[in-house]
Amino acid sequence: MDDQKDRFGDKIHDLEKVREDQWAREQDRLLLDKLRARQDAQLHCPRCSAQLVSRSGSESTILACPDGHGAWLEGAALERLGEQTKRARP
Ligand SMILES: [Zn+2]
């Protein structure tokens, strides 16, 4: 009887270990998903929610709404654009 109880205890212990392993794997997967999502994050137009499409400029790439609601510029690109505008219109 005692022997059976011990074996049952072992089984539960094994089960818990398996669950912990699964949990750890799940956490790894979630983390990887998060990293991947950040890498190719798709930006969407705040007005129509359309996915922004990239348009390569001479120096930088901008992401623009296909319906022309607006565009996304990286901070550095925006600064460059500001400099260019200042130079163009002193
Ligand atoms: Zn739009």
PDB file of the backbone (N, CA, C, O) and the ligand in Angstrom, with CONECT records:
HET     ZN  A 101       1
ATOM      1  N   MET A   1       0.838  -1.209   0.000  1.00  0.00           N
ATOM      2  CA  MET A   1       0.000   0.000   0.000  1.00  0.00           C
ATOM      3  C   MET A   1       0.870   1.254   0.000  1.00  0.00           C
ATOM      4  O   MET A   1       0.691   2.182  -0.789  1.00  0.00           O
ATOM      5  N   ASP A   2       1.834   1.224   0.946  1.00  0.00           N
ATOM      6  CA  ASP A   2       2.740   2.370   1.012  1.00  0.00           C
ATOM      7  C   ASP A   2       3.529   2.512  -0.283  1.00  0.00           C
ATOM      8  O   ASP A   2       3.771   3.610  -0.785  1.00  0.00           O
ATOM      9  N   ASP A   3       3.922   1.337  -0.804  1.00  0.00           N
ATOM     10  CA  ASP A   3       4.707   1.323  -2.036  1.00  0.00           C
ATOM     11  C   ASP A   3       3.920   1.965  -3.184  1.00  0.00           C
ATOM     12  O   ASP A   3       4.454   2.736  -3.982  1.00  0.00           O
ATOM     13  N   GLN A   4       2.638   1.617  -3.234  1.00  0.00           N
ATOM     14  CA  GLN A   4       1.785   2.160  -4.295  1.00  0.00           C
ATOM     15  C   GLN A   4       1.640   3.677  -4.158  1.00  0.00           C
ATOM     16  O   GLN A   4       1.641   4.411  -5.146  1.00  0.00           O
ATOM     17  N   LYS A   5       1.519   4.115  -2.928  1.00  0.00           N
ATOM     18  CA  LYS A   5       1.374   5.541  -2.659  1.00  0.00           C
ATOM     19  C   LYS A   5       2.622   6.306  -3.134  1.00  0.00           C
ATOM     20  O   LYS A   5       2.535   7.391  -3.709  1.00  0.00           O
ATOM     21  N   ASP A   6       3.785   5.690  -2.868  1.00  0.00           N
ATOM     22  CA  ASP A   6       5.028   6.321  -3.288  1.00  0.00           C
ATOM     23  C   ASP A   6       5.102   6.449  -4.802  1.00  0.00           C
ATOM     24  O   ASP A   6       5.515   7.466  -5.360  1.00  0.00           O
ATOM     25  N   ARG A   7       4.672   5.344  -5.441  1.00  0.00           N
ATOM     26  CA  ARG A   7       4.729   5.365  -6.900  1.00  0.00           C
ATOM     27  C   ARG A   7       3.795   6.439  -7.456  1.00  0.00           C
ATOM     28  O   ARG A   7       4.098   7.120  -8.436  1.00  0.00           O
ATOM     29  N   PHE A   8       2.642   6.560  -6.786  1.00  0.00           N
ATOM     30  CA  PHE A   8       1.677   7.579  -7.202  1.00  0.00           C
ATOM     31  C   PHE A   8       2.307   8.968  -7.040  1.00  0.00           C
ATOM     32  O   PHE A   8       2.164   9.856  -7.881  1.00  0.00           O
ATOM     33  N   GLY A   9       3.022   9.104  -5.894  1.00  0.00           N
ATOM     34  CA  GLY A   9       3.696  10.376  -5.646  1.00  0.00           C
ATOM     35  C   GLY A   9       4.724  10.673  -6.715  1.00  0.00           C
ATOM     36  O   GLY A   9       4.851  11.809  -7.170  1.00  0.00           O
ATOM     37  N   ASP A  10       5.456   9.650  -7.113  1.00  0.00           N
ATOM     38  CA  ASP A  10       6.458   9.819  -8.174  1.00  0.00           C
ATOM     39  C   ASP A  10       5.806  10.260  -9.471  1.00  0.00           C
ATOM     40  O   ASP A  10       6.304  11.134 -10.180  1.00  0.00           O
ATOM     41  N   LYS A  11       4.664   9.621  -9.762  1.00  0.00           N
ATOM     42  CA  LYS A  11       3.938   9.944 -11.000  1.00  0.00           C
ATOM     43  C   LYS A  11       3.551  11.425 -11.007  1.00  0.00           C
ATOM     44  O   LYS A  11       3.729  12.126 -12.003  1.00  0.00           O
ATOM     45  N   ILE A  12       3.016  11.882  -9.869  1.00  0.00           N
ATOM     46  CA  ILE A  12       2.615  13.282  -9.769  1.00  0.00           C
ATOM     47  C   ILE A  12       3.833  14.179  -9.933  1.00  0.00           C
ATOM     48  O   ILE A  12       3.781  15.211 -10.602  1.00  0.00           O
ATOM     49  N   HIS A  13       4.920  13.767  -9.314  1.00  0.00           N
ATOM     50  CA  HIS A  13       6.146  14.548  -9.427  1.00  0.00           C
ATOM     51  C   HIS A  13       6.587  14.638 -10.895  1.00  0.00           C
ATOM     52  O   HIS A  13       6.956  15.704 -11.385  1.00  0.00           O
ATOM     53  N   ASP A  14       6.537  13.485 -11.580  1.00  0.00           N
ATOM     54  CA  ASP A  14       6.916  13.472 -13.001  1.00  0.00           C
ATOM     55  C   ASP A  14       6.007  14.391 -13.809  1.00  0.00           C
ATOM     56  O   ASP A  14       6.457  15.151 -14.666  1.00  0.00           O
ATOM     57  N   LEU A  15       4.729  14.298 -13.512  1.00  0.00           N
ATOM     58  CA  LEU A  15       3.741  15.100 -14.228  1.00  0.00           C
ATOM     59  C   LEU A  15       4.026  16.591 -14.039  1.00  0.00           C
ATOM     60  O   LEU A  15       3.945  17.385 -14.976  1.00  0.00           O
ATOM     61  N   GLU A  16       4.359  16.939 -12.802  1.00  0.00           N
ATOM     62  CA  GLU A  16       4.651  18.345 -12.531  1.00  0.00           C
ATOM     63  C   GLU A  16       5.881  18.801 -13.301  1.00  0.00           C
ATOM     64  O   GLU A  16       5.936  19.923 -13.806  1.00  0.00           O
ATOM     65  N   LYS A  17       6.867  17.914 -13.384  1.00  0.00           N
ATOM     66  CA  LYS A  17       8.093  18.246 -14.090  1.00  0.00           C
ATOM     67  C   LYS A  17       7.796  18.463 -15.576  1.00  0.00           C
ATOM     68  O   LYS A  17       8.297  19.400 -16.199  1.00  0.00           O
ATOM     69  N   VAL A  18       6.968  17.573 -16.124  1.00  0.00           N
ATOM     70  CA  VAL A  18       6.587  17.698 -17.532  1.00  0.00           C
ATOM     71  C   VAL A  18       5.871  19.024 -17.754  1.00  0.00           C
ATOM     72  O   VAL A  18       6.115  19.730 -18.733  1.00  0.00           O
ATOM     73  N   ARG A  19       4.978  19.343 -16.814  1.00  0.00           N
ATOM     74  CA  ARG A  19       4.228  20.594 -16.945  1.00  0.00           C
ATOM     75  C   ARG A  19       5.165  21.795 -16.892  1.00  0.00           C
ATOM     76  O   ARG A  19       4.996  22.756 -17.642  1.00  0.00           O
ATOM     77  N   GLU A  20       6.146  21.734 -16.011  1.00  0.00           N
ATOM     78  CA  GLU A  20       7.112  22.831 -15.910  1.00  0.00           C
ATOM     79  C   GLU A  20       7.886  22.980 -17.209  1.00  0.00           C
ATOM     80  O   GLU A  20       8.124  24.090 -17.684  1.00  0.00           O
ATOM     81  N   ASP A  21       8.278  21.831 -17.781  1.00  0.00           N
ATOM     82  CA  ASP A  21       9.012  21.871 -19.045  1.00  0.00           C
ATOM     83  C   ASP A  21       8.155  22.488 -20.137  1.00  0.00           C
ATOM     84  O   ASP A  21       8.618  23.315 -20.923  1.00  0.00           O
ATOM     85  N   GLN A  22       6.883  22.064 -20.170  1.00  0.00           N
ATOM     86  CA  GLN A  22       5.972  22.608 -21.171  1.00  0.00           C
ATOM     87  C   GLN A  22       5.803  24.098 -20.983  1.00  0.00           C
ATOM     88  O   GLN A  22       5.775  24.863 -21.947  1.00  0.00           O
ATOM     89  N   TRP A  23       5.691  24.501 -19.731  1.00  0.00           N
ATOM     90  CA  TRP A  23       5.519  25.921 -19.425  1.00  0.00           C
ATOM     91  C   TRP A  23       6.736  26.708 -19.914  1.00  0.00           C
ATOM     92  O   TRP A  23       6.609  27.771 -20.522  1.00  0.00           O
ATOM     93  N   ALA A  24       7.937  26.146 -19.628  1.00  0.00           N
ATOM     94  CA  ALA A  24       9.171  26.822 -20.033  1.00  0.00           C
ATOM     95  C   ALA A  24       9.242  26.933 -21.556  1.00  0.00           C
ATOM     96  O   ALA A  24       9.636  27.962 -22.106  1.00  0.00           O
ATOM     97  N   ARG A  25       8.846  25.841 -22.224  1.00  0.00           N
ATOM     98  CA  ARG A  25       8.867  25.872 -23.690  1.00  0.00           C
ATOM     99  C   ARG A  25       7.884  26.907 -24.207  1.00  0.00           C
ATOM    100  O   ARG A  25       8.177  27.647 -25.146  1.00  0.00           O
ATOM    101  N   GLU A  26       6.717  26.951 -23.586  1.00  0.00           N
ATOM    102  CA  GLU A  26       5.685  27.903 -23.999  1.00  0.00           C
ATOM    103  C   GLU A  26       6.194  29.337 -23.822  1.00  0.00           C
ATOM    104  O   GLU A  26       5.979  30.196 -24.678  1.00  0.00           O
ATOM    105  N   GLN A  27       6.872  29.579 -22.694  1.00  0.00           N
ATOM    106  CA  GLN A  27       7.414  30.922 -22.447  1.00  0.00           C
ATOM    107  C   GLN A  27       8.445  31.291 -23.504  1.00  0.00           C
ATOM    108  O   GLN A  27       8.470  32.421 -23.991  1.00  0.00           O
ATOM    109  N   ASP A  28       9.300  30.323 -23.858  1.00  0.00           N
ATOM    110  CA  ASP A  28      10.304  30.571 -24.897  1.00  0.00           C
ATOM    111  C   ASP A  28       9.631  30.933 -26.214  1.00  0.00           C
ATOM    112  O   ASP A  28      10.044  31.852 -26.921  1.00  0.00           O
ATOM    113  N   ARG A  29       8.574  30.173 -26.519  1.00  0.00           N
ATOM    114  CA  ARG A  29       7.869  30.389 -27.777  1.00  0.00           C
ATOM    115  C   ARG A  29       7.246  31.785 -27.795  1.00  0.00           C
ATOM    116  O   ARG A  29       7.339  32.500 -28.793  1.00  0.00           O
ATOM    117  N   LEU A  30       6.618  32.164 -26.695  1.00  0.00           N
ATOM    118  CA  LEU A  30       5.984  33.472 -26.613  1.00  0.00           C
ATOM    119  C   LEU A  30       7.011  34.584 -26.789  1.00  0.00           C
ATOM    120  O   LEU A  30       6.767  35.580 -27.469  1.00  0.00           O
ATOM    121  N   LEU A  31       8.165  34.387 -26.157  1.00  0.00           N
ATOM    122  CA  LEU A  31       9.224  35.392 -26.233  1.00  0.00           C
ATOM    123  C   LEU A  31       9.711  35.530 -27.678  1.00  0.00           C
ATOM    124  O   LEU A  31       9.911  36.637 -28.178  1.00  0.00           O
ATOM    125  N   LEU A  32       9.897  34.375 -28.341  1.00  0.00           N
ATOM    126  CA  LEU A  32      10.349  34.402 -29.728  1.00  0.00           C
ATOM    127  C   LEU A  32       9.306  35.079 -30.619  1.00  0.00           C
ATOM    128  O   LEU A  32       9.640  35.870 -31.501  1.00  0.00           O
ATOM    129  N   ASP A  33       8.052  34.757 -30.370  1.00  0.00           N
ATOM    130  CA  ASP A  33       6.977  35.373 -31.148  1.00  0.00           C
ATOM    131  C   ASP A  33       7.010  36.881 -30.991  1.00  0.00           C
ATOM    132  O   ASP A  33       6.849  37.631 -31.954  1.00  0.00           O
ATOM    133  N   LYS A  34       7.224  37.309 -29.749  1.00  0.00           N
ATOM    134  CA  LYS A  34       7.247  38.737 -29.453  1.00  0.00           C
ATOM    135  C   LYS A  34       8.392  39.412 -30.205  1.00  0.00           C
ATOM    136  O   LYS A  34       8.223  40.474 -30.805  1.00  0.00           O
ATOM    137  N   LEU A  35       9.571  38.767 -30.158  1.00  0.00           N
ATOM    138  CA  LEU A  35      10.739  39.328 -30.830  1.00  0.00           C
ATOM    139  C   LEU A  35      10.509  39.414 -32.331  1.00  0.00           C
ATOM    140  O   LEU A  35      10.838  40.414 -32.968  1.00  0.00           O
ATOM    141  N   ARG A  36       9.938  38.345 -32.886  1.00  0.00           N
ATOM    142  CA  ARG A  36       9.669  38.328 -34.320  1.00  0.00           C
ATOM    143  C   ARG A  36       8.672  39.410 -34.685  1.00  0.00           C
ATOM    144  O   ARG A  36       8.834  40.109 -35.686  1.00  0.00           O
ATOM    145  N   ALA A  37       7.644  39.544 -33.871  1.00  0.00           N
ATOM    146  CA  ALA A  37       6.609  40.539 -34.154  1.00  0.00           C
ATOM    147  C   ALA A  37       7.208  41.933 -34.164  1.00  0.00           C
ATOM    148  O   ALA A  37       6.824  42.787 -34.963  1.00  0.00           O
ATOM    149  N   ARG A  38       8.170  42.152 -33.249  1.00  0.00           N
ATOM    150  CA  ARG A  38       8.773  43.475 -33.171  1.00  0.00           C
ATOM    151  C   ARG A  38       9.623  43.732 -34.416  1.00  0.00           C
ATOM    152  O   ARG A  38       9.687  44.850 -34.927  1.00  0.00           O
ATOM    153  N   GLN A  39      10.284  42.650 -34.894  1.00  0.00           N
ATOM    154  CA  GLN A  39      11.175  42.796 -36.030  1.00  0.00           C
ATOM    155  C   GLN A  39      10.417  43.227 -37.289  1.00  0.00           C
ATOM    156  O   GLN A  39      10.803  44.184 -37.960  1.00  0.00           O
ATOM    157  N   ASP A  40       9.341  42.513 -37.596  1.00  0.00           N
ATOM    158  CA  ASP A  40       8.602  42.922 -38.784  1.00  0.00           C
ATOM    159  C   ASP A  40       7.225  43.433 -38.393  1.00  0.00           C
ATOM    160  O   ASP A  40       6.194  42.959 -38.869  1.00  0.00           O
ATOM    161  N   ALA A  41       7.253  44.406 -37.519  1.00  0.00           N
ATOM    162  CA  ALA A  41       6.003  45.014 -37.079  1.00  0.00           C
ATOM    163  C   ALA A  41       5.374  45.737 -38.260  1.00  0.00           C
ATOM    164  O   ALA A  41       6.025  46.517 -38.956  1.00  0.00           O
ATOM    165  N   GLN A  42       4.128  45.467 -38.462  1.00  0.00           N
ATOM    166  CA  GLN A  42       3.417  46.133 -39.539  1.00  0.00           C
ATOM    167  C   GLN A  42       2.707  47.339 -38.960  1.00  0.00           C
ATOM    168  O   GLN A  42       1.997  47.247 -37.959  1.00  0.00           O
ATOM    169  N   LEU A  43       2.907  48.442 -39.596  1.00  0.00           N
ATOM    170  CA  LEU A  43       2.237  49.649 -39.130  1.00  0.00           C
ATOM    171  C   LEU A  43       0.966  49.848 -39.944  1.00  0.00           C
ATOM    172  O   LEU A  43       0.895  49.532 -41.132  1.00  0.00           O
ATOM    173  N   HIS A  44      -0.015  50.376 -39.262  1.00  0.00           N
ATOM    174  CA  HIS A  44      -1.300  50.576 -39.928  1.00  0.00           C
ATOM    175  C   HIS A  44      -1.722  52.033 -39.834  1.00  0.00           C
ATOM    176  O   HIS A  44      -1.400  52.731 -38.872  1.00  0.00           O
ATOM    177  N   CYS A  45      -2.430  52.464 -40.827  1.00  0.00           N
ATOM    178  CA  CYS A  45      -2.916  53.833 -40.870  1.00  0.00           C
ATOM    179  C   CYS A  45      -3.889  54.060 -39.710  1.00  0.00           C
ATOM    180  O   CYS A  45      -4.817  53.275 -39.516  1.00  0.00           O
ATOM    181  N   PRO A  46      -3.679  55.132 -38.939  1.00  0.00           N
ATOM    182  CA  PRO A  46      -4.582  55.399 -37.809  1.00  0.00           C
ATOM    183  C   PRO A  46      -5.984  55.816 -38.269  1.00  0.00           C
ATOM    184  O   PRO A  46      -6.927  55.795 -37.478  1.00  0.00           O
ATOM    185  N   ARG A  47      -6.120  56.184 -39.515  1.00  0.00           N
ATOM    186  CA  ARG A  47      -7.437  56.606 -40.011  1.00  0.00           C
ATOM    187  C   ARG A  47      -8.239  55.453 -40.574  1.00  0.00           C
ATOM    188  O   ARG A  47      -9.398  55.255 -40.207  1.00  0.00           O
ATOM    189  N   CYS A  48      -7.619  54.685 -41.471  1.00  0.00           N
ATOM    190  CA  CYS A  48      -8.392  53.623 -42.135  1.00  0.00           C
ATOM    191  C   CYS A  48      -7.886  52.225 -41.800  1.00  0.00           C
ATOM    192  O   CYS A  48      -8.444  51.234 -42.271  1.00  0.00           O
ATOM    193  N   SER A  49      -6.841  52.140 -40.995  1.00  0.00           N
ATOM    194  CA  SER A  49      -6.283  50.862 -40.554  1.00  0.00           C
ATOM    195  C   SER A  49      -5.660  50.044 -41.683  1.00  0.00           C
ATOM    196  O   SER A  49      -5.352  48.867 -41.497  1.00  0.00           O
ATOM    197  N   ALA A  50      -5.475  50.646 -42.827  1.00  0.00           N
ATOM    198  CA  ALA A  50      -4.810  49.925 -43.914  1.00  0.00           C
ATOM    199  C   ALA A  50      -3.332  49.752 -43.559  1.00  0.00           C
ATOM    200  O   ALA A  50      -2.746  50.586 -42.869  1.00  0.00           O
ATOM    201  N   GLN A  51      -2.750  48.670 -44.035  1.00  0.00           N
ATOM    202  CA  GLN A  51      -1.330  48.451 -43.750  1.00  0.00           C
ATOM    203  C   GLN A  51      -0.514  49.444 -44.557  1.00  0.00           C
ATOM    204  O   GLN A  51      -0.715  49.602 -45.761  1.00  0.00           O
ATOM    205  N   LEU A  52       0.405  50.107 -43.883  1.00  0.00           N
ATOM    206  CA  LEU A  52       1.229  51.094 -44.559  1.00  0.00           C
ATOM    207  C   LEU A  52       2.192  50.397 -45.509  1.00  0.00           C
ATOM    208  O   LEU A  52       2.749  49.348 -45.187  1.00  0.00           O
ATOM    209  N   VAL A  53       2.380  50.984 -46.670  1.00  0.00           N
ATOM    210  CA  VAL A  53       3.287  50.406 -47.656  1.00  0.00           C
ATOM    211  C   VAL A  53       4.542  51.260 -47.737  1.00  0.00           C
ATOM    212  O   VAL A  53       4.483  52.484 -47.619  1.00  0.00           O
ATOM    213  N   SER A  54       5.670  50.605 -47.940  1.00  0.00           N
ATOM    214  CA  SER A  54       6.930  51.346 -47.948  1.00  0.00           C
ATOM    215  C   SER A  54       7.160  51.988 -49.305  1.00  0.00           C
ATOM    216  O   SER A  54       6.910  51.394 -50.354  1.00  0.00           O
ATOM    217  N   ARG A  55       7.636  53.203 -49.248  1.00  0.00           N
ATOM    218  CA  ARG A  55       8.007  53.935 -50.454  1.00  0.00           C
ATOM    219  C   ARG A  55       9.415  54.431 -50.242  1.00  0.00           C
ATOM    220  O   ARG A  55       9.686  55.220 -49.337  1.00  0.00           O
ATOM    221  N   SER A  56      10.298  53.963 -51.078  1.00  0.00           N
ATOM    222  CA  SER A  56      11.696  54.340 -50.912  1.00  0.00           C
ATOM    223  C   SER A  56      11.951  55.721 -51.487  1.00  0.00           C
ATOM    224  O   SER A  56      11.660  56.002 -52.650  1.00  0.00           O
ATOM    225  N   GLY A  57      12.499  56.566 -50.642  1.00  0.00           N
ATOM    226  CA  GLY A  57      12.883  57.881 -51.106  1.00  0.00           C
ATOM    227  C   GLY A  57      14.356  57.845 -51.465  1.00  0.00           C
ATOM    228  O   GLY A  57      14.960  56.773 -51.515  1.00  0.00           O
ATOM    229  N   SER A  58      14.936  59.011 -51.717  1.00  0.00           N
ATOM    230  CA  SER A  58      16.341  59.049 -52.098  1.00  0.00           C
ATOM    231  C   SER A  58      17.223  58.638 -50.924  1.00  0.00           C
ATOM    232  O   SER A  58      18.207  57.921 -51.110  1.00  0.00           O
ATOM    233  N   GLU A  59      16.882  59.083 -49.720  1.00  0.00           N
ATOM    234  CA  GLU A  59      17.738  58.797 -48.569  1.00  0.00           C
ATOM    235  C   GLU A  59      17.087  57.874 -47.566  1.00  0.00           C
ATOM    236  O   GLU A  59      17.777  57.162 -46.836  1.00  0.00           O
ATOM    237  N   SER A  60      15.786  57.878 -47.521  1.00  0.00           N
ATOM    238  CA  SER A  60      15.124  57.065 -46.520  1.00  0.00           C
ATOM    239  C   SER A  60      13.864  56.429 -47.064  1.00  0.00           C
ATOM    240  O   SER A  60      13.337  56.812 -48.108  1.00  0.00           O
ATOM    241  N   THR A  61      13.407  55.454 -46.323  1.00  0.00           N
ATOM    242  CA  THR A  61      12.176  54.776 -46.702  1.00  0.00           C
ATOM    243  C   THR A  61      11.062  55.266 -45.801  1.00  0.00           C
ATOM    244  O   THR A  61      11.211  55.310 -44.580  1.00  0.00           O
ATOM    245  N   ILE A  62       9.966  55.626 -46.395  1.00  0.00           N
ATOM    246  CA  ILE A  62       8.820  56.015 -45.586  1.00  0.00           C
ATOM    247  C   ILE A  62       7.722  54.980 -45.768  1.00  0.00           C
ATOM    248  O   ILE A  62       7.635  54.306 -46.795  1.00  0.00           O
ATOM    249  N   LEU A  63       6.898  54.875 -44.757  1.00  0.00           N
ATOM    250  CA  LEU A  63       5.751  53.980 -44.837  1.00  0.00           C
ATOM    251  C   LEU A  63       4.527  54.866 -44.986  1.00  0.00           C
ATOM    252  O   LEU A  63       4.272  55.731 -44.148  1.00  0.00           O
ATOM    253  N   ALA A  64       3.793  54.656 -46.021  1.00  0.00           N
ATOM    254  CA  ALA A  64       2.651  55.515 -46.277  1.00  0.00           C
ATOM    255  C   ALA A  64       1.364  54.727 -46.432  1.00  0.00           C
ATOM    256  O   ALA A  64       1.366  53.570 -46.853  1.00  0.00           O
ATOM    257  N   CYS A  65       0.270  55.378 -46.083  1.00  0.00           N
ATOM    258  CA  CYS A  65      -1.042  54.773 -46.256  1.00  0.00           C
ATOM    259  C   CYS A  65      -1.318  54.690 -47.758  1.00  0.00           C
ATOM    260  O   CYS A  65      -1.107  55.669 -48.474  1.00  0.00           O
ATOM    261  N   PRO A  66      -1.782  53.545 -48.244  1.00  0.00           N
ATOM    262  CA  PRO A  66      -2.055  53.425 -49.685  1.00  0.00           C
ATOM    263  C   PRO A  66      -3.155  54.377 -50.152  1.00  0.00           C
ATOM    264  O   PRO A  66      -3.241  54.689 -51.339  1.00  0.00           O
ATOM    265  N   ASP A  67      -3.996  54.840 -49.223  1.00  0.00           N
ATOM    266  CA  ASP A  67      -5.058  55.773 -49.581  1.00  0.00           C
ATOM    267  C   ASP A  67      -4.648  57.226 -49.380  1.00  0.00           C
ATOM    268  O   ASP A  67      -5.459  58.140 -49.531  1.00  0.00           O
ATOM    269  N   GLY A  68      -3.379  57.428 -49.037  1.00  0.00           N
ATOM    270  CA  GLY A  68      -2.868  58.790 -48.921  1.00  0.00           C
ATOM    271  C   GLY A  68      -3.276  59.554 -47.689  1.00  0.00           C
ATOM    272  O   GLY A  68      -3.279  60.785 -47.708  1.00  0.00           O
ATOM    273  N   HIS A  69      -3.625  58.859 -46.602  1.00  0.00           N
ATOM    274  CA  HIS A  69      -3.993  59.566 -45.367  1.00  0.00           C
ATOM    275  C   HIS A  69      -2.796  60.147 -44.653  1.00  0.00           C
ATOM    276  O   HIS A  69      -2.920  61.109 -43.896  1.00  0.00           O
ATOM    277  N   GLY A  70      -1.650  59.571 -44.890  1.00  0.00           N
ATOM    278  CA  GLY A  70      -0.459  60.065 -44.224  1.00  0.00           C
ATOM    279  C   GLY A  70       0.671  59.079 -44.345  1.00  0.00           C
ATOM    280  O   GLY A  70       0.553  58.057 -45.022  1.00  0.00           O
ATOM    281  N   ALA A  71       1.770  59.390 -43.685  1.00  0.00           N
ATOM    282  CA  ALA A  71       2.935  58.528 -43.792  1.00  0.00           C
ATOM    283  C   ALA A  71       3.674  58.478 -42.475  1.00  0.00           C
ATOM    284  O   ALA A  71       3.574  59.385 -41.649  1.00  0.00           O
ATOM    285  N   TRP A  72       4.415  57.407 -42.293  1.00  0.00           N
ATOM    286  CA  TRP A  72       5.231  57.224 -41.110  1.00  0.00           C
ATOM    287  C   TRP A  72       6.678  57.436 -41.493  1.00  0.00           C
ATOM    288  O   TRP A  72       7.176  56.853 -42.455  1.00  0.00           O
ATOM    289  N   LEU A  73       7.343  58.277 -40.728  1.00  0.00           N
ATOM    290  CA  LEU A  73       8.765  58.527 -40.954  1.00  0.00           C
ATOM    291  C   LEU A  73       9.528  58.183 -39.686  1.00  0.00           C
ATOM    292  O   LEU A  73       9.088  58.512 -38.584  1.00  0.00           O
ATOM    293  N   GLU A  74      10.665  57.526 -39.835  1.00  0.00           N
ATOM    294  CA  GLU A  74      11.514  57.270 -38.679  1.00  0.00           C
ATOM    295  C   GLU A  74      12.006  58.623 -38.172  1.00  0.00           C
ATOM    296  O   GLU A  74      12.116  59.582 -38.936  1.00  0.00           O
ATOM    297  N   GLY A  75      12.300  58.686 -36.877  1.00  0.00           N
ATOM    298  CA  GLY A  75      12.732  59.950 -36.291  1.00  0.00           C
ATOM    299  C   GLY A  75      13.885  60.594 -37.048  1.00  0.00           C
ATOM    300  O   GLY A  75      13.862  61.793 -37.327  1.00  0.00           O
ATOM    301  N   ALA A  76      14.893  59.793 -37.378  1.00  0.00           N
ATOM    302  CA  ALA A  76      16.069  60.318 -38.069  1.00  0.00           C
ATOM    303  C   ALA A  76      15.693  60.861 -39.441  1.00  0.00           C
ATOM    304  O   ALA A  76      16.190  61.904 -39.866  1.00  0.00           O
ATOM    305  N   ALA A  77      14.815  60.146 -40.123  1.00  0.00           N
ATOM    306  CA  ALA A  77      14.390  60.567 -41.455  1.00  0.00           C
ATOM    307  C   ALA A  77      13.628  61.878 -41.369  1.00  0.00           C
ATOM    308  O   ALA A  77      13.763  62.745 -42.232  1.00  0.00           O
ATOM    309  N   LEU A  78      12.833  62.015 -40.329  1.00  0.00           N
ATOM    310  CA  LEU A  78      12.051  63.231 -40.133  1.00  0.00           C
ATOM    311  C   LEU A  78      12.985  64.423 -39.923  1.00  0.00           C
ATOM    312  O   LEU A  78      12.755  65.510 -40.453  1.00  0.00           O
ATOM    313  N   GLU A  79      14.046  64.197 -39.136  1.00  0.00           N
ATOM    314  CA  GLU A  79      15.007  65.274 -38.892  1.00  0.00           C
ATOM    315  C   GLU A  79      15.696  65.689 -40.185  1.00  0.00           C
ATOM    316  O   GLU A  79      15.860  66.875 -40.471  1.00  0.00           O
ATOM    317  N   ARG A  80      16.097  64.678 -40.963  1.00  0.00           N
ATOM    318  CA  ARG A  80      16.742  64.972 -42.240  1.00  0.00           C
ATOM    319  C   ARG A  80      15.812  65.783 -43.120  1.00  0.00           C
ATOM    320  O   ARG A  80      16.230  66.742 -43.769  1.00  0.00           O
ATOM    321  N   LEU A  81      14.555  65.393 -43.136  1.00  0.00           N
ATOM    322  CA  LEU A  81      13.571  66.082 -43.963  1.00  0.00           C
ATOM    323  C   LEU A  81      13.464  67.542 -43.510  1.00  0.00           C
ATOM    324  O   LEU A  81      13.362  68.455 -44.330  1.00  0.00           O
ATOM    325  N   GLY A  82      13.491  67.742 -42.183  1.00  0.00           N
ATOM    326  CA  GLY A  82      13.425  69.093 -41.645  1.00  0.00           C
ATOM    327  C   GLY A  82      14.613  69.923 -42.110  1.00  0.00           C
ATOM    328  O   GLY A  82      14.467  71.084 -42.490  1.00  0.00           O
ATOM    329  N   GLU A  83      15.790  69.307 -42.073  1.00  0.00           N
ATOM    330  CA  GLU A  83      16.999  70.007 -42.509  1.00  0.00           C
ATOM    331  C   GLU A  83      16.885  70.402 -43.971  1.00  0.00           C
ATOM    332  O   GLU A  83      17.210  71.527 -44.350  1.00  0.00           O
ATOM    333  N   GLN A  84      16.422  69.469 -44.785  1.00  0.00           N
ATOM    334  CA  GLN A  84      16.295  69.720 -46.215  1.00  0.00           C
ATOM    335  C   GLN A  84      15.310  70.858 -46.469  1.00  0.00           C
ATOM    336  O   GLN A  84      15.549  71.718 -47.317  1.00  0.00           O
ATOM    337  N   THR A  85      14.219  70.857 -45.739  1.00  0.00           N
ATOM    338  CA  THR A  85      13.205  71.887 -45.923  1.00  0.00           C
ATOM    339  C   THR A  85      13.766  73.251 -45.538  1.00  0.00           C
ATOM    340  O   THR A  85      13.502  74.253 -46.202  1.00  0.00           O
ATOM    341  N   LYS A  86      14.546  73.277 -44.452  1.00  0.00           N
ATOM    342  CA  LYS A  86      15.140  74.541 -44.004  1.00  0.00           C
ATOM    343  C   LYS A  86      16.076  75.092 -45.063  1.00  0.00           C
ATOM    344  O   LYS A  86      16.095  76.289 -45.350  1.00  0.00           O
ATOM    345  N   ARG A  87      16.872  74.161 -45.648  1.00  0.00           N
ATOM    346  CA  ARG A  87      17.818  74.580 -46.665  1.00  0.00           C
ATOM    347  C   ARG A  87      17.083  75.090 -47.918  1.00  0.00           C
ATOM    348  O   ARG A  87      17.503  76.052 -48.561  1.00  0.00           O
ATOM    349  N   ALA A  88      15.985  74.415 -48.233  1.00  0.00           N
ATOM    350  CA  ALA A  88      15.253  74.782 -49.438  1.00  0.00           C
ATOM    351  C   ALA A  88      14.580  76.153 -49.294  1.00  0.00           C
ATOM    352  O   ALA A  88      14.504  76.936 -50.241  1.00  0.00           O
ATOM    353  N   ARG A  89      14.092  76.413 -48.062  1.00  0.00           N
ATOM    354  CA  ARG A  89      13.424  77.717 -47.853  1.00  0.00           C
ATOM    355  C   ARG A  89      14.069  78.430 -46.660  1.00  0.00           C
ATOM    356  O   ARG A  89      13.637  78.259 -45.520  1.00  0.00           O
ATOM    357  N   PRO A  90      15.093  79.218 -46.927  1.00  0.00           N
ATOM    358  CA  PRO A  90      15.785  79.849 -45.800  1.00  0.00           C
ATOM    359  C   PRO A  90      14.976  81.013 -45.196  1.00  0.00           C
ATOM    360  O   PRO A  90      15.423  81.645 -44.240  1.00  0.00           O
TER     361      PRO A  90
HETATM  362 ZN    ZN A 101      -5.397  55.453 -44.420  1.00  0.00          ZN2+
END
